[in-house]
């Protein structure tokens, strides 16, 4: 038996860390102590979160003020929690499987992107006499929407990206008014990051192995950072191995640099990215111009599954171990030290001491290049198990 890995990590402005493992999640404080959990395998002093998911959680989000936390699972159940006492304030079943969720700036609405190319919004709370209605359609793409984020500042925009290489910037809440398109990626766009220190810019990551900086008002591509130039040595010296091409990871036997997640580090005016397969995080400073500068590759022990930012610290969740001799650490936390990034030993140790759940074997995470493939289809029936 092995310990289940963390599949998603999310942080809040109130200092909470959400660690998702399969259908459950822990909430810790900024020291790594569990304060609430859906799991039964925690101390009696830990708040037990009700309304727990019964299937794998695929996306989570905190509101900007940290007062709300939302999850959506593989059975299309959305649950919104009040982080003051971790009670479920709303639960609903959506019509289509979600890919990403985010709260609007006020926290009054939750935006839900789905695999059918649509983004809906739903109120985060209902009054006693208010009847729940279907989520309101905000906008649509012609392919899978991979991520959704809100801009900072005024006017307010909702940013979406899709499998057809596009970034779309729409006015909010009247998202039928399109402000701009960001065109330039050559593969599916997986992730968007916006920042308070750069209210008119966004950074996207893609399966084409690039990070791109955009002017969101005009849709102009400001800068492209090619990750192959930075990361190819990891293939050359064997620190990253090419996969075996099969249905689950077609065309895997190639060098690929797919970006899983980009986040902003507000206090440092930086962005951080996680790249599929790679035991690194990529850190970029945001400077005048605007421009991404001082690009650094920071080595960690294992490939990273997800990354989040807690104040000035980077929380990187590890992908499942690939062999019996690999460490079963769940995560690593990096903090700025003397102009560099070093391991926050105390918080890293606290997170790695947490129990998740015992499973027979750690299954490899499905590659983003499976659903990112425009010829994507469901697995053959013989392979479903």
NUPA-367877 format. One line per field, with one value per residue (C-alpha): residue in one letter; x, y, z. Coordinates in Angstrom, 1 decimal. Example, Ala and Ser with C-alpha at 12.3 -4.5 7.8 and 13.67 -1.06 7.14 Angstrom:
<atoms>
r = (A / S) .
east = (12.3 / 13.7) .
north = (-4.5 / -1.1) .
up = (7.8 / 7.1) .
</atoms>
This chain:
<atoms>
r = (X / X / X / X / X / X / X / X / X / X / X / X / X / X / X / X / X / X / X / X / X / X / X / X / X / X / X / X / X / X / X / X / X / X / X / X / X / X / X / X / X / X / X / X / X / X / X / X / X / X / X / X / X / X / X / X / X / X / X / X / X / X / X / X / X / X / X / X / X / X / X / X / X / X / X / X / X / X / X / X / X / X / X / X / X / X / X / X / X / X / X / X / X / X / X / X / X / X / X / X / X / X / X / X / X / X / X / X / X / X / X / X / X / X / X / X / X / X / X / X / X / X / X / X / X / X / X / X / X / X / X / X / X / X / X / X / X / X / X / X / X / X / X / X / X / X / X / X / X / X / X / X / X / X / X / X / X / X / X / X / X / X / X / X / X / X / X / X / X / X / X / X / X / X / X / X / X / X / X / X / X / X / X / X / X / X / X / X / X / X / X / X / X / X / X / X / X / X / X / X / X / X / X / X / X / X / X / X / X / X / X / X / X / X / X / X / X / X / X / X / X / X / X / X / X / X / X / X / X / X / X / X / X / X / X / X / X / X / X / X / X / X / X / X / X / X / X / X / X / X / X / X / X / X / X / X / X / X / X / X / X / X / X / X / X / X / X / X / X / X / X / X / X / X / X / X / X / X / X / X / X / X / X / X / X / X / X / X / X / X / X / X / X / X / X / X / X / X / X / X / X / X / X / X / X / X / X / X / X / X / X / X / X / X / X / X / X / X / X / X / X / X / X / X / X / X / X / X / X / X / X / X / X / X / X / X / X / X / X / X / X / X / X / X / X / X / X / X / X / X / X / X / X / X / X / X / X / X / X / X / X / X / X / X / X / X / X / X / X / X / X / X / X / X / X / X / X / X / X / X / X / X / X / X / X) .
east = (0.0 / 1.2 / 0.0 / -2.2 / -0.5 / -1.9 / -3.6 / -4.5 / -3.2 / -4.9 / -4.2 / -6.2 / -5.6 / -6.4 / -3.5 / -5.3 / -3.9 / -6.2 / -4.7 / -6.9 / -6.4 / -8.9 / -12.4 / -11.1 / -9.3 / -7.5 / -7.5 / -4.4 / -3.3 / -0.1 / 1.9 / 0.6 / -1.7 / -5.0 / -7.9 / -10.6 / -11.0 / -13.4 / -11.3 / -12.2 / -8.5 / -7.9 / -7.9 / -11.2 / -10.1 / -10.2 / -13.4 / -15.1 / -16.3 / -19.8 / -21.3 / -18.2 / -17.6 / -18.2 / -16.0 / -12.7 / -12.3 / -11.2 / -11.1 / -11.2 / -11.0 / -11.0 / -12.8 / -10.5 / -11.2 / -10.8 / -14.2 / -15.5 / -14.1 / -15.6 / -15.0 / -16.3 / -16.0 / -16.2 / -19.9 / -20.6 / -21.3 / -20.3 / -20.1 / -19.4 / -18.1 / -18.0 / -14.4 / -15.3 / -16.8 / -16.5 / -20.2 / -21.5 / -23.5 / -24.6 / -24.5 / -25.7 / -25.4 / -24.2 / -25.2 / -21.7 / -18.4 / -16.3 / -12.7 / -12.1 / -13.9 / -13.2 / -15.1 / -15.9 / -14.2 / -17.2 / -17.5 / -21.2 / -20.9 / -19.0 / -17.9 / -17.8 / -16.0 / -16.8 / -15.7 / -18.4 / -16.8 / -19.1 / -18.8 / -21.7 / -22.1 / -24.2 / -24.8 / -22.7 / -25.6 / -29.4 / -31.7 / -34.3 / -37.1 / -35.0 / -35.5 / -32.4 / -32.2 / -30.0 / -26.5 / -26.5 / -24.6 / -21.9 / -20.0 / -19.1 / -16.1 / -16.2 / -13.9 / -13.0 / -12.4 / -9.3 / -9.2 / -11.1 / -9.8 / -10.9 / -8.8 / -7.9 / -8.8 / -11.5 / -13.1 / -13.5 / -12.8 / -13.3 / -10.4 / -10.8 / -8.5 / -9.3 / -8.0 / -8.0 / -4.9 / -6.9 / -7.1 / -10.4 / -10.9 / -14.6 / -16.2 / -17.8 / -20.6 / -21.8 / -19.4 / -21.1 / -19.0 / -15.6 / -12.7 / -10.0 / -8.5 / -5.0 / -3.7 / -0.2 / -0.1 / 0.2 / -1.2 / -4.0 / -3.8 / -3.9 / -3.7 / -4.1 / -2.6 / -3.6 / -2.0 / -2.8 / 0.6 / -0.2 / -3.9 / -3.7 / -1.7 / -2.0 / 0.4 / -0.7 / 0.9 / 0.3 / 1.1 / 3.3 / 6.0 / 5.7 / 4.7 / 3.2 / 2.6 / -0.4 / -1.9 / -5.5 / -7.1 / -5.8 / -5.0 / -1.5 / 1.2 / 3.9 / 6.4 / 7.1 / 9.2 / 10.3 / 10.7 / 12.6 / 15.6 / 15.5 / 14.5 / 15.9 / 19.0 / 16.7 / 15.9 / 19.6 / 21.0 / 18.1 / 16.5 / 13.3 / 12.4 / 10.3 / 7.1 / 5.9 / 3.3 / 0.0 / -3.7 / -3.3 / -0.3 / -0.3 / 2.8 / 4.5 / 7.8 / 8.9 / 10.3 / 7.4 / 7.2 / 3.5 / 2.6 / 0.3 / -0.2 / 0.9 / 0.4 / 1.3 / 3.5 / 2.0 / 4.5 / 7.5 / 6.0 / 6.7 / 5.0 / 5.7 / 4.9 / 4.8 / 5.6 / 4.4 / 7.0 / 9.7 / 11.1 / 11.3 / 9.3 / 10.0 / 10.0 / 9.8 / 10.0 / 7.6 / 9.4 / 9.1 / 8.0 / 6.1 / 8.3 / 9.1 / 12.7 / 15.2 / 13.8 / 15.0 / 14.6 / 14.5 / 15.0 / 12.8 / 12.9 / 10.2 / 7.9 / 5.3 / 1.6 / 0.4 / 1.7 / 0.1 / 1.4 / 1.0 / 2.2 / 5.7 / 6.1 / 5.6 / 3.8 / 4.5 / 2.6 / 4.5 / 3.2 / 2.9 / 6.3 / 7.4 / 9.1 / 9.4 / 12.6 / 11.2 / 10.4 / 6.7 / 6.8 / 3.6 / 4.9 / 7.8 / 7.5 / 10.0 / 10.6 / 12.7 / 16.0 / 18.8 / 17.5 / 17.1 / 14.6 / 15.3 / 13.2 / 11.0 / 12.0 / 9.4 / 6.3 / 7.5 / 8.0 / 4.5 / 2.8 / 4.8 / 3.8 / 0.1 / -1.9 / -4.0 / -5.4 / -3.8 / -4.0 / -2.6 / -0.6 / 0.0 / -1.5 / 0.3 / -1.5 / -3.1 / -1.2 / -2.6 / -1.7 / -4.5 / -7.4 / -5.4 / -5.3 / -7.9 / -8.6 / -9.5 / -12.0 / -13.0 / -10.8 / -11.8 / -14.1 / -11.5 / -9.2 / -11.7 / -10.6) .
north = (0.0 / 3.5 / 7.0 / 8.8 / 11.8 / 15.3 / 16.0 / 19.7 / 22.4 / 25.8 / 28.6 / 31.5 / 35.1 / 34.0 / 31.6 / 28.3 / 25.5 / 23.1 / 19.7 / 17.5 / 13.7 / 11.9 / 12.5 / 14.1 / 17.2 / 18.6 / 22.3 / 23.4 / 26.7 / 28.4 / 26.2 / 23.0 / 22.0 / 20.5 / 22.7 / 20.9 / 17.8 / 15.6 / 12.6 / 10.3 / 9.7 / 12.9 / 13.8 / 14.4 / 18.1 / 18.7 / 20.1 / 17.5 / 18.9 / 17.8 / 17.6 / 15.7 / 14.6 / 11.0 / 11.1 / 12.4 / 16.2 / 17.8 / 21.5 / 23.8 / 27.5 / 30.0 / 33.4 / 36.4 / 37.3 / 33.7 / 33.5 / 30.8 / 27.6 / 25.6 / 22.1 / 20.3 / 16.5 / 14.0 / 13.4 / 17.1 / 18.1 / 21.6 / 22.4 / 25.8 / 26.1 / 28.9 / 28.9 / 30.4 / 27.1 / 24.8 / 24.3 / 23.7 / 26.8 / 25.5 / 22.4 / 21.8 / 19.4 / 20.9 / 19.6 / 19.2 / 18.1 / 21.0 / 21.8 / 24.8 / 27.1 / 30.6 / 33.2 / 36.6 / 39.5 / 40.1 / 36.4 / 36.6 / 34.2 / 31.1 / 30.7 / 27.2 / 26.3 / 22.9 / 20.4 / 21.5 / 24.9 / 26.9 / 29.1 / 29.5 / 31.4 / 30.6 / 32.5 / 31.4 / 31.8 / 31.8 / 33.7 / 31.7 / 32.5 / 32.3 / 29.3 / 27.8 / 28.2 / 26.8 / 28.4 / 31.4 / 31.0 / 33.6 / 32.7 / 29.9 / 28.5 / 25.9 / 23.5 / 22.5 / 25.5 / 24.6 / 27.5 / 30.5 / 33.5 / 37.0 / 40.1 / 42.6 / 46.3 / 48.0 / 47.3 / 43.7 / 40.9 / 37.2 / 35.3 / 31.9 / 29.6 / 26.6 / 23.5 / 25.5 / 27.6 / 30.7 / 33.2 / 35.0 / 38.2 / 39.1 / 41.9 / 40.9 / 40.3 / 41.0 / 38.4 / 38.4 / 41.6 / 40.3 / 42.7 / 40.7 / 37.4 / 36.4 / 34.4 / 32.9 / 29.5 / 26.5 / 23.9 / 23.8 / 26.5 / 24.9 / 27.7 / 31.5 / 33.7 / 37.2 / 39.5 / 42.6 / 44.0 / 43.7 / 44.4 / 44.8 / 41.6 / 37.9 / 35.0 / 31.7 / 28.3 / 25.7 / 22.3 / 24.1 / 24.4 / 28.2 / 30.8 / 33.9 / 37.4 / 39.2 / 42.7 / 41.8 / 45.0 / 44.6 / 40.9 / 41.8 / 39.1 / 40.9 / 38.2 / 34.4 / 32.3 / 29.1 / 26.4 / 24.0 / 26.3 / 26.1 / 22.5 / 20.4 / 19.5 / 17.5 / 15.1 / 15.1 / 13.9 / 11.6 / 13.5 / 13.4 / 10.4 / 10.3 / 8.3 / 5.3 / 6.0 / 4.3 / 5.3 / 7.0 / 9.1 / 9.2 / 10.6 / 10.4 / 9.2 / 12.8 / 15.7 / 17.8 / 20.8 / 21.1 / 23.7 / 22.5 / 25.7 / 29.3 / 31.4 / 34.9 / 35.7 / 39.0 / 40.2 / 39.3 / 40.6 / 37.2 / 34.2 / 30.5 / 27.6 / 23.9 / 21.7 / 18.2 / 15.5 / 17.9 / 18.0 / 21.8 / 25.0 / 27.9 / 31.3 / 34.6 / 38.2 / 40.8 / 43.9 / 47.2 / 47.1 / 45.0 / 41.9 / 38.6 / 38.6 / 36.7 / 33.4 / 30.7 / 26.9 / 25.7 / 21.9 / 19.9 / 16.2 / 14.9 / 16.0 / 18.6 / 17.9 / 21.3 / 24.6 / 27.3 / 30.4 / 31.1 / 34.7 / 34.7 / 31.0 / 28.4 / 25.2 / 22.5 / 19.2 / 16.2 / 13.8 / 10.2 / 8.4 / 6.4 / 3.6 / 1.9 / 3.7 / 7.2 / 9.4 / 9.4 / 13.1 / 14.9 / 18.4 / 20.9 / 24.5 / 27.1 / 30.5 / 33.5 / 33.6 / 36.1 / 36.7 / 33.0 / 30.2 / 27.7 / 24.9 / 26.0 / 23.0 / 23.5 / 23.8 / 21.2 / 18.7 / 19.5 / 18.9 / 15.7 / 14.4 / 14.5 / 11.3 / 11.2 / 7.7 / 4.3 / 2.9 / -0.2 / 1.6 / 5.1 / 5.5 / 7.9 / 11.1 / 11.2 / 13.4 / 16.7 / 15.7 / 13.1 / 15.5 / 18.2 / 16.1 / 17.4 / 13.7 / 13.0 / 10.3 / 8.1 / 5.0 / 1.7 / -0.3 / -2.9 / -0.2 / 1.5 / -0.3) .
up = (0.0 / -0.8 / 0.2 / -2.4 / -4.0 / -4.0 / -7.4 / -6.8 / -4.6 / -4.0 / -1.6 / -0.2 / 0.8 / 4.4 / 4.5 / 3.9 / 1.8 / 0.1 / -0.7 / -2.9 / -3.1 / -5.3 / -3.8 / -0.6 / 0.6 / 3.6 / 4.5 / 6.4 / 7.9 / 6.8 / 9.2 / 7.5 / 10.4 / 9.2 / 10.3 / 8.3 / 6.1 / 4.3 / 5.3 / 8.2 / 8.9 / 10.9 / 14.5 / 16.3 / 16.8 / 13.1 / 11.7 / 9.6 / 6.3 / 5.3 / 1.9 / 0.8 / -2.8 / -3.7 / -6.9 / -7.9 / -7.5 / -10.8 / -10.0 / -6.9 / -6.2 / -3.4 / -3.6 / -3.8 / -0.1 / 1.0 / 2.5 / 0.1 / -1.3 / -4.2 / -5.6 / -8.6 / -9.0 / -11.8 / -11.2 / -12.0 / -8.4 / -7.4 / -3.7 / -2.2 / 1.4 / 3.9 / 5.1 / 8.5 / 9.6 / 6.5 / 6.2 / 2.7 / 1.7 / -1.7 / -3.8 / -7.3 / -10.2 / -13.4 / -16.9 / -18.3 / -16.9 / -15.6 / -16.5 / -14.3 / -11.9 / -10.5 / -8.4 / -9.7 / -7.9 / -5.6 / -4.6 / -5.4 / -8.4 / -9.3 / -12.9 / -14.3 / -17.6 / -19.2 / -21.8 / -24.2 / -24.6 / -22.4 / -19.3 / -16.9 / -13.7 / -10.6 / -7.4 / -4.5 / -2.1 / -2.3 / 0.0 / 2.0 / -0.5 / -3.6 / -5.9 / -7.5 / -11.2 / -13.9 / -14.1 / -16.5 / -19.7 / -20.0 / -23.1 / -25.5 / -27.4 / -30.2 / -28.3 / -24.7 / -22.4 / -20.4 / -17.9 / -16.7 / -14.7 / -13.8 / -14.4 / -11.7 / -11.8 / -13.8 / -16.2 / -15.2 / -17.8 / -17.8 / -19.5 / -21.1 / -23.1 / -25.1 / -27.0 / -30.2 / -29.2 / -28.3 / -25.4 / -25.2 / -23.2 / -22.6 / -20.7 / -17.4 / -16.8 / -20.3 / -21.8 / -25.2 / -25.6 / -26.6 / -25.8 / -27.6 / -28.7 / -28.0 / -31.0 / -31.2 / -29.4 / -31.7 / -29.3 / -26.7 / -24.0 / -20.6 / -18.1 / -17.5 / -14.7 / -14.0 / -11.3 / -9.3 / -10.1 / -13.9 / -14.3 / -18.1 / -18.7 / -18.5 / -18.8 / -20.5 / -20.7 / -23.5 / -24.9 / -27.4 / -24.7 / -24.3 / -21.8 / -23.4 / -22.0 / -23.4 / -23.3 / -22.5 / -23.7 / -27.2 / -27.4 / -28.5 / -27.9 / -25.9 / -25.3 / -25.8 / -23.5 / -25.1 / -22.5 / -24.8 / -24.6 / -20.8 / -20.3 / -23.1 / -21.0 / -18.7 / -21.6 / -22.8 / -19.4 / -18.6 / -15.7 / -17.7 / -19.7 / -22.8 / -22.5 / -24.4 / -27.1 / -26.2 / -26.1 / -22.7 / -23.8 / -27.5 / -29.2 / -25.7 / -27.2 / -28.0 / -26.2 / -24.9 / -22.6 / -21.7 / -19.1 / -16.4 / -14.4 / -14.1 / -11.0 / -9.9 / -6.9 / -5.9 / -3.3 / -5.6 / -8.9 / -10.4 / -12.1 / -11.5 / -13.8 / -13.5 / -16.6 / -17.1 / -16.4 / -15.2 / -11.6 / -11.7 / -11.3 / -13.7 / -12.1 / -14.1 / -12.9 / -14.3 / -15.3 / -17.2 / -20.8 / -19.7 / -20.0 / -18.4 / -17.2 / -15.0 / -16.0 / -13.5 / -13.4 / -9.9 / -9.3 / -7.0 / -6.1 / -8.4 / -11.3 / -10.2 / -10.6 / -9.5 / -8.0 / -5.9 / -4.1 / -0.4 / 0.2 / -1.2 / -0.9 / -3.7 / -2.9 / -5.4 / -5.2 / -6.5 / -9.2 / -8.0 / -7.6 / -10.7 / -8.8 / -5.4 / -4.5 / -5.1 / -2.1 / -1.2 / -0.3 / -1.1 / -1.8 / -1.4 / -0.4 / -1.7 / -0.1 / -1.2 / 0.5 / -0.3 / -3.8 / -4.5 / -3.7 / -1.0 / 0.6 / 3.5 / 5.5 / 8.3 / 6.1 / 3.7 / 6.5 / 7.9 / 4.6 / 4.0 / 7.4 / 6.5 / 5.8 / 2.7 / 2.0 / 1.4 / -2.1 / -3.7 / -6.3 / -7.4 / -10.9 / -13.2 / -13.9 / -17.4 / -19.7 / -20.8 / -24.4 / -24.3 / -23.9 / -25.7 / -28.8 / -31.2 / -32.2 / -28.5 / -27.9 / -25.0 / -24.3 / -25.9 / -23.7 / -23.0 / -21.6 / -19.4 / -16.2) .
</atoms>
